[in-house]
Amino acid sequence: MKSGSRLILLLTLVLLGMNTLKAADGAALFKANCTACHAVDKQVVGPALKDVHKRRDEAWLLKFIKNSTAVINSGDKYAVDLYNKYNKTQMPAFDYLQDEDIKAIIGYIKEKSEAPAEVAAAPAAGGDAGAENNGGGGIPSATLFWGLAALTGVLILIIFLLIFITTLLVNALREKEAREKNVPTESLKQSMNLMKNKFVATAIVFILVIAGFNYTVKTARAVGVHQGYAPVQPIAFSHKLHAGTNQIQCQTCHTGVEKSKSANIPSTNICMNCHSYVKKESPEIQKLYKAIETGVPVEWIRIHNLPDFVYFNHQQHVKVGGVECQECHGPIEEMEVVYQHSPLTMGWCIDCHRKKEVDLKKNDYYLKIHEKMKGTEEVITVEKLGGLECAKCHY
């Protein structure tokens, strides 16, 4: 086989491997981002997704998944009907996903939709979103792509290295036994010549360097990002039951959310306002009674953590800015086990400040600034009020 043919064969194998990875990539992304509300073959919170690629075209799906609220507000009939059919429950925005990631998810749904019934009936992704997610929100397709490219390059190098070492060992053994030195086969000669080719060697080194750089950057940027983090709490508290079914307002338990920097973790006496009478016999409620009797507070595990050098004020966002809890914490009223919905990275916060409009009619906190800007600015965002100044969050 000629050297050129060998190179074509290797590249073909790499491309086939990458296509296989894309399917697996879609499954991982679906599991990390979709299974809290959807399954392929049955309704969960939202509709079953089987054959969704046949119901709407790819462009519509990309737009709807990234920001369903915008599509509904645009008056799109299909989106509005869907919203009304499922109790006016809006899907959270997935604007942090790339188009390639969403296409991989759609590809996975298509594959599951077209699979035989017994295969499609198998669970696509088990359990609670966030309980299984280790904080990455799913592995980005670009990282998997370059990871496979790097792995393929390393394997190719290892194969040729093993052939070279084997030949040296065989020759050394035959020389020791005073036999005629083994002459490499024509196939081995071609392989060795291929490795000596400057273009091939440069291409392999270039791929490894780029893949290594990409992996390093992605890994470094993921440090401290805990999206999907869902620790097991000492008491099995269900936000779905309290905030969803019973419609208890967040401010009832998180008393500081409108008047202080922190939202506050509810103290035991807040819980006992209801549970002095409700479900007193429940084993989980008995843990509250034990905490009161022993004087040892319940050791709730903090889920949403920001670095020490970051200043965040709940009052400023919730009371002054009118930000809904779900904008940062996701569909909290649907969570049986609470998990970190948003990445809470600096880029994510900055992007919000660039897009978030300030309500001039309902908000008198910045009244004087508003009056000065009314004539010159058509739309006033948080950014235009100094929301991107470093000292606003870092002090």
N, C-alpha and C positions, 0 to 999 in steps of 0.2 A: 504493500500500500504506500502511495506517495505521501511525502510530508504534508502537502497541501490538503490531501484527502483526510489525513489524520486530524489536522487542525479543524476542518469542517465538521468531522465527526464529534470532536470534543465540544465545539460550540453548540452543536445540535443537542448533545446530552445536557449541557448547561441550561439551554432554553427550555427543554422538556422538564427539567427539574424545577425551573422557576415557575412554569405553568402549574405544576403539581402543587407548589408552595402557595400559589395564589388561592387555590381552593381551600387549603388548610387555613390560610390567612383569613378568608371570609368567615370560616367557622369560629375562629378565635374572636374576631371583631363582633360577630353576632352574639356570641356568648357574653362578651364584656359589656355590650351596649344595649342589647335588645331584649334579652330574656326576662328582664324584670316586668315587661308589659306585653311581650309577644311570644308566640310559638308559631311554627310553620303550619302545623296541621290542626290547631285548635285555638279558640278564643281564650285569652287570658284577661288582662285589663283592656287591651286593644284587640282588634280583629286578627284572625288567623292570616298569615302572610303567604299562604300557598298561592302560587300563580300571580303574585302581585305584579310581576314583570309583564304579564299579559293585560292586566287591568289598566295600568298607566305606563306611559313611555318613560325612558330613563331620565330625560331632562326634568320631567315633572317630579319624579321620585327624588332626584338629587336636591331639587329646590325644597320639597316638602320635608325631607329628613333633616336638612340643615336648619330650616326655620318654618315649622308648620304654622305658627301663629301668623306670620306674614302672608302665607298663601291663603289662609282662612280669611284674614282681613281684606285681602284683595278681592274677595267675592267669588272665588273659584267654586263653582257649584258642587263638584265632587268633594272638595275639601270641606265645605260647609255641611253637606249632607253627612259626611263621615263624623264630623264634630258633633252634630246633633244626635246622631244615632248612638254614639257611645258616651252619653250623659254629659256632653260638653266638657270632656276631659281632654285637655291639650297635651300633645306630646312635647317633651322638653326639646329645646334646640340642640342639635349636634353640630354646631358650626365649627367645632374644633377638628372634625373629621375631614380628611382630604377627599376629593372626588374619587381617587383610586380606592380609598378605604370603603366608601359607600358602594362603589361598583363591585368590590369584592364581596360585600355583604349580600348585594342583590344576586350575584353569581351563586353564592352559597344557597340562597333561598330557591333559586331556579333549579339548582342541582337536587335539592331536597324535594321540590315540587314534582320533578320528573322521575324521582326514584320510585321503585316498586312500593306498594302499599305497606308491606311489612317493614321495609327499611325506613320509609318516611315516618312511620308511626313511632320509631325509636326516638327517645328524647334528644333534641338537637343540642341542648345545652342545659345542664342540670342546675337547679337551685336558684338561689337568690342572686340577683346582680349585685356585685359588690362583695357578697360573702365569698365567692370564688375568685373575684378579681383581686390581684395582689397589689393594686395601686397604679397600674399602668394604663387602665382604660382600654386594654387590648394592645397587642404589639403592632406598631405602625408598619404598613406594607413595605415602605422604603427600607426600614431596618432589616426586615426579613429578606428582602431582595438582595441587599448588599451582603448580608450575613451568608446567604447561600453562595453568592459569587465568591466571597473570600474562602469559604469552606471548599468549594470546587477547585479553586486555584491551589489551595494547600494539598488537597488530595492528589491532584495531578503531579505536583512536585514530589510528593511522597512516593507515588508509583514509579516515577523515573529514578528517584534516588534508590529505591529498593532494587530496581533492575541493575543499576550501576554497581551497587554494593555486592549483589549476588554474583555478578560477572567477576568482580575483583576476587571474591572469596574462592570461586571455582577455579580461576586461573592460578591463584596462590597454592591451592591444594594440589592441582595437577603438576605444577612446577616442583613442588616438594616430592612428589612421587615420580619425578623425572619423566613425566609424560609430555607429549606434545602439547604446547600451549593452545588452549581453546581459542578458536577464532569466532568472534561474535557473529551471530546469524545476521542475515540481511535485514530482517525486521528490527533487530536490536540496533543495528547501525543507523537505520532510518530514524529510530526513536532518539538516539543520542545526537544525531545531526539536527533533529528538530529542536532539541534543547539548546544546541549551540547557536541556533538561528537568533540573531540579535533582535529581530522584530518580535518573535515569540517570547523571548526572555523579557524584553522591555514591556510587552503587553501584560504578562503575568505579574511582574513587579508593580506596574501601574495600577492594575486591578486590586492587588493586595494593599497597596498604599491608600488608595481611595476608599476601599472597604474599611480598612482599619481606622482611617480618619473619620469616616461617617459614623462608625460604631462608637468611637470615642466621644464624639460630639453628642450623639443621641444619649449615650449613657450618662455623660456629664450633665446634660440638661434635665435628665430625669431624677437627679439627686434631690431629695427633699419633696418630690411630688408624690402624693399618696392618694391619688384619685382612685376611688373604689374601695378604700379602706373601710372595713366593717368589723370591728372587734366584737367579741362576745361580752355583753354587759353582765354585771352581777345580778340584775333583775331583768327578766324578759319583758321589757316595756315595748308595747306596739304603738307606733305613731299612726299606723293604719287604723287601729281601733279608736284611739283617742282623738286624733286630728281629722281622720277620715270619716269613720262611721258615726262617732259621737259629735263631730264638728266642734271640738274644743279649740278655741283660738290659741295660737302660739303664745301670745302675750299673757295668757292666764297662768302658764307655768314658767315661761321664760320672762320673768317680771322686769328685767333690766333692758330688754331689747329696744324700748322707746325712750329710755331716760338715762342710759349710761353707756360706757364704752363696751362692756360685755353684756351678753344676753342673759347670763347667769344659768347655772345648772340648778334645776328645782331642788329645794331643800325638802327634807322628809315631811315637815309640817304642811307643805303645799299639797303633797300627795294625800296626806291624811284628811285634808278638807273634804275629800270625797270618800276615801277608803276607810274612814271611821264607820261608814255605813254600807259601802258597796263592796261586795266580794271579800268580806273579812276573812272567810275560811280558805281563800286561795293560797296555795303554798308560796306563790310569788309575793302576795301581799303580806304574808306572815314575815317575810324578810324585812319589811318596813317596820313591823311591830318589834322585831328583834333589834333593829337599829335604834329604835326609841328606848327600849328597855336597857340596852347596854351602853347607850350614849356614843356608840361608834357609827359615824355617818356611812351611808352607802358609798362605796368607792366606784363611782361612775368613771368610765374610761373616755377621755376626751378624743373626739374624732377629727374635728377641724382644727388644725394647728398652723399658725403662721410663725415665721422666724422672729426671734426677739427684736430684730432691728426694724420690724414692720409695725406701723401704727394703723390700727383699724378701729373705727368707732361705729357701733351698731346704731346708736341714736342718730348720728349724722346721716346714715344711709336709710334707715327705716322711717324715722320721724320726719326728718327734713327732706330727704330725697324721695321718699315714697316708694322705696324699693320693696317688692314683695319677697317674702322669705324664699319662695320657690325659685327666684331668679338666681340665687347663689346655691341654695341647698337642694334644688331639684324637687321632684314630686314627693315631698316629705309626708304628705297625707296618704300616700300609697305604700309607704315603706313599713314592712313588718319588722325588718332589721335596718336601722339607719346606716347608711354608708356615705362616704364623701362623694358627692355627685360631680362637682366642678373641680378643675385642676388647682385653682387658687394660686396660680403662678402670676408673676409680675406682668407678663404679656397679656394674660387673660383679664387682669384688672384694668390695664391700660386700654385694651380694646373696648371694654365696657365704658370707660370714661370718655372715649372718643365718640361713641354712638349714643350714649344716654342723653336724652333731651331733658332740660329743666322746665318744669311746669310753671309758667309765669303767673297763671291765674290763681293757683291754689297755694303757692309758696311765697310767703312774705319774708323769709329768712334772708334772702339776698335782694331785698326790695330796691335798695339804692343802686346796686350794681345793675339790676334789671333795667331801671329807668335810664341809666346811662347808655345801655347797649341796645335798647329797643329800636332806635332809629337806624342803627348800622348793621345789626345782625338779624337775619330772617329766622334762623334757628339757633338757639343757645344750648350748647352741650356742656357737660361737666368740664370738658377740656378747655372751653373758652372762658370758664370761670377759674382757671388755674388748676384744674384737676390733674394735670400732668407734671406739676412742679415737684421736684424731688422731695422737698421739705414737707409736702403734704402727707407723705407716708413714711419717710425716713427722717429721723430727727436725732 
